[in-house]
Amino acid sequence: MTEGLPPEAFLVGLPVGALVTNVLVIDDIRDRHFDASKGWRTSAVRFGLRGSRVEYLALSAFAALAPVGFWLGLGFGAPVMLPLLALPLALPIARAVWTKDTIADLFPMTPRASLLAFVLAVLLALGLALG
């Protein structure tokens, strides 16, 4: 399936995948009590609130730092760092995930995290095209 594709084609998708995964992490945090009562073993049930928060922040940090790695380590042009422009969208979501845990507080974070993944993907694609 990936024959003939350069490894960079796979690598540039990882930051977007990390942020899409974060949408699921938020949902797992938000629904962890319900999931536990049903016996579902989501990451938030298995690793707890703190573990899920750390997972969210680690994936967010990876998504933010990956473009710098593409530029410095893989030799892509500087425009590949355009996704850093999405950081102002990312910070309030990360703050909410780290400090809040009620359904009411986290419910609006799911669409915001989805929008963040989309914006990062568009900026990354633009940066790759310009570079």
N, C-alpha and C positions, 0 to 999 in steps of 0.2 A: 504494500500500500504506500509506503514512503520511499520506495525505490526511485532513484533518480532525483530526489529532492535533496538539496544541501542541508546539512544539520542546522544551519541558521534559520531555515524555514520553520523548523520545529521550535527552536529556542525563542523566536520572537513572539510566539503565541503563549508562552508561559505566563507573562505578567497579566494578560487578559484572563487566562484561565484561573489565576490566583484570585482575581477580583470577582469572577463569577462564582468561585468556590465560597468566597466571603458572603455572598448572598445567602447561600445555604447555611453557613455558620450562624449568621444572624437569626435565621429561622429556627435553627436548632436551639440557640440560646433562649429565644422567645418562647418556644414550645416545650422546653425541657421537662417541666413538671407534668404536663399532659403525657408526653412521650414516656416518661418513667412510669406513670400510672398504668400505661398500656403494655409495659414490658419491652418497649422499643429501645434498642441500644444505639441511639444516635451518639455522635461525638460529645455533645453537651451532657448527655446522661452518663457516658463512660468516664469522661475526663473532668466533668464538673464545670461550673461557671468560669472559674479562673483559667482552667485549661483551654476552654473555648475562646476566652478573651485573648489569651496568649497566641492561640492559633490565628485568630483574626488579625492581630497586630503583626505577626510574623509574615503572613501572606500579603498584608498591605505594604510592609517594608520591602519585601521582595519585589512587588509590583512597582514600587517607587524607585528602587535602586537598579532594577534590571536595565532600563534604558541607558544608564550611565555605564553599566558593564558592556552593553552592546557597542557603545561609542569607544570606550577605552580599551576593552578587551577583544572585541571582534572587528574593530576597524570600521564600523559604520560611521557615516557622516554625523556631524553635530546635530542636524535636525531630528535625529532619532530620539533626542532628549525632549522633544515637544510634549510627551506625556507628563512631564513634570508640571506643566501648566494645570493639570487636574488636581494637584495637591490641595488647593483651597476647598475643593469639593470633598476630599477625603478626610480632612482633619475633623470636621464636626461629626461625621459618621463614626470615626474611630473613638472620639471622645464619648459619644453616646453609648457605643458598644462597651467601652471600658467602665463606664460609671452607672449605667442604667440596666435594669433587667426585667422590667414589667412589660407585659404585652403591649400596653398603651404607649409606652415610651419607645419600644423597638419596632412596632408595626410600621411606622413611617420610614424607618431606616432601610427596609428591604427595597422599596422602589428607588430610594436615593443611592443605595449601593449598586443597583442595576444600572442606573444612569451613569454612575461613576465608571463602571466597567465599559459601558458604551463609549463614553467620552475618551477614556484612555485608549480604547481600540481605534477610534477615529484618529486621534492625535498620533498614535504609533504608526498607523498606516500612512498618514500624511508625512510624518517624519521619514519613513522608509522611502516613500516616493520622492521626496525632495532631496534625500541624501544620496 
